[in-house]
Amino acid sequence: MTAFFEGIQYLFVNILFAPLDFLRHLELITWVGANTINWIFMAICACAIVYWIKQLRIFDDAGTENQDTTAHSFLK
């Protein structure tokens, strides 16, 4: 039974957390390199928010959105 748990430990520590260990080591060398993935995720989120707001504006301008407070049955 201990071999099973040691196998799980090996999987997580040596295999699945290897990219995080690489980023931790990279941070000591260059801050920009270690945080590049964060900047990429922030850029993707910013693009998604801009797209979402454009879509909301399209539906708002077309008047197809039901803004009545009784649109949901639980708000009666």
C-alpha positions in Angstrom: 0.0 0.0 0.0 2.9 2.4 0.7 4.2 1.8 -2.9 0.8 3.1 -4.2 1.1 6.3 -2.2 4.8 6.7 -3.1 3.8 6.3 -6.7 1.3 9.1 -6.3 4.0 11.2 -4.7 6.4 10.5 -7.5 3.7 11.4 -10.1 2.9 14.8 -8.5 6.4 15.9 -7.3 8.5 14.7 -10.2 6.2 14.9 -13.2 3.2 17.1 -12.7 4.9 19.9 -10.7 8.0 20.0 -13.0 6.7 23.0 -15.0 6.2 24.9 -11.8 9.7 24.0 -10.6 10.9 25.3 -13.9 9.1 28.6 -13.4 10.4 28.9 -9.9 14.0 28.4 -11.2 13.4 30.8 -14.1 12.2 33.5 -11.7 15.7 33.7 -10.1 17.1 34.3 -13.6 14.6 36.7 -15.1 11.4 38.1 -13.7 10.0 38.9 -17.1 10.5 35.3 -18.4 8.8 33.8 -15.4 5.8 36.1 -15.6 5.3 35.9 -19.4 2.6 33.3 -19.0 0.7 35.6 -16.6 0.9 38.4 -19.2 -0.4 36.0 -21.9 -3.4 35.0 -19.7 -4.1 38.7 -19.0 -4.1 39.6 -22.7 -6.4 36.7 -23.5 -8.8 37.8 -20.7 -8.7 41.4 -21.9 -9.5 40.3 -25.4 -12.4 38.2 -24.1 -13.8 41.1 -22.1 -13.7 43.5 -25.1 -15.4 40.9 -27.2 -18.1 40.3 -24.6 -18.8 44.0 -24.2 -19.0 44.4 -28.0 -21.6 41.6 -28.1 -23.6 43.1 -25.2 -23.6 46.5 -27.1 -24.9 44.8 -30.3 -27.8 43.2 -28.4 -28.5 46.4 -26.5 -28.6 48.5 -29.7 -30.8 45.9 -31.5 -33.3 46.0 -28.5 -33.5 42.2 -28.4 -32.7 41.9 -24.8 -35.6 41.6 -22.4 -34.8 44.0 -19.5 -38.1 43.6 -17.8 -37.7 42.7 -14.1 -40.3 39.9 -14.5 -38.2 38.1 -17.1 -37.4 35.5 -14.5 -40.1 33.8 -12.6 -38.4 34.2 -9.2 -38.3 38.0 -9.5 -42.1 38.4 -9.4 
